[in-house]
Amino acid sequence: KIIGESMVKVLFVCHGNICRSPMAEYVMKHIVKERGLEDKFFIDSCATSTEEIGNDVHIGTKRKLKSIGISCLSRSARQIKLDDFLSFDYILTMEKYNNDNLMRFLKMRGNNEIYINAFNEKVNRLLDFCPNPKDIADPWYTGNFDITFDEIKYGIEQFIEYLTKNGR
């Protein structure tokens, strides 16, 4: 059995919310649907920055997901909100830089202890749940959406395994 009775809310975060975090969002939605667990999860994604707000998923992410049969609906990039720190159980970033930007985001909004505590309890890199934790490179710069996909898929599988073992 996985997770227990309550729904697990997962938020994926990257810099712009057009490449890695929406890829992770759609890959995880696909995996949990295949496993019959979609009713156990609420999955979303967002950015740390405002640079891409309102923009759709990057064409490289769309092409990669389409090539393996994962639907990627049209969507608008959004920036993280303070409420996200309280409403999500897990905030999974793609790299340490994203964690640093999230902390900067909080400090710019008053360094409220409740949000700092939520950050400390909920924010991890996606690959922190893997035997060899590391950052996921940004395909915006590398151009390699295949490697990004492989790392994200592996990270999600390890994350689901973690949830299965720990019950949440």
C-alpha positions, -999 to 999 in steps of 0.1 A, spaced: 0 0 0 11 35 -7 8 67 11 -21 61 34 -55 76 32 -49 113 25 -39 127 -8 -2 137 -13 3 171 -28 35 175 -48 48 207 -64 77 205 -89 98 237 -91 124 250 -116 136 284 -127 110 292 -154 83 265 -152 86 258 -189 111 229 -192 119 207 -162 91 213 -137 63 208 -162 81 177 -175 82 164 -140 45 173 -135 34 154 -166 57 124 -161 45 119 -125 9 123 -135 15 97 -162 33 73 -138 7 75 -111 -21 70 -136 -4 39 -150 -2 25 -114 -38 34 -106 -27 59 -80 -40 92 -95 -65 96 -67 -37 96 -42 -19 126 -56 -24 163 -65 5 173 -88 15 208 -100 45 228 -110 58 264 -109 88 287 -113 110 305 -89 113 334 -113 89 357 -132 107 355 -165 84 330 -182 51 337 -165 22 330 -188 43 311 -213 35 276 -225 56 245 -220 89 247 -239 87 230 -273 116 206 -264 97 193 -234 65 189 -255 84 170 -282 101 147 -257 69 139 -239 49 134 -271 76 110 -284 70 86 -255 32 90 -254 28 114 -225 1 140 -230 13 176 -223 -16 200 -222 -12 237 -230 -6 256 -198 7 288 -185 39 291 -164 34 305 -130 56 316 -101 54 300 -67 31 317 -41 35 319 -4 4 297 0 22 269 -19 46 264 10 16 256 33 -6 237 9 18 212 -6 33 183 12 64 181 -10 81 209 -29 106 192 -53 131 213 -71 154 205 -99 186 219 -86 202 237 -55 199 270 -73 161 266 -72 163 260 -34 183 291 -30 158 311 -51 129 298 -30 146 309 2 153 343 -14 116 345 -24 106 339 12 131 364 27 119 391 3 84 385 17 93 390 54 111 359 64 80 347 82 89 317 105 59 296 94 71 297 58 107 291 67 97 261 87 76 248 58 106 253 35 128 233 58 103 205 61 91 203 25 117 215 0 141 189 -15 157 184 -49 139 157 -68 170 136 -70 176 138 -33 154 107 -30 179 88 -51 211 69 -40 233 95 -57 216 129 -52 224 156 -77 210 185 -97 190 180 -129 206 201 -156 184 227 -174 177 217 -210 171 253 -218 209 256 -217 220 220 -225 195 213 -253 193 177 -241 157 169 -232 164 132 -233 189 133 -204 166 156 -185 137 132 -190 157 102 -179 168 119 -147 133 132 -139 117 98 -146 142 81 -124 138 107 -96 100 103 -97 103 65 -95 126 68 -65 103 94 -49 73 71 -53 94 42 -38 103 65 -9 66 73 -3 57 36 -5 83 26 21 76 56 44 38 57 40 40 94 31 
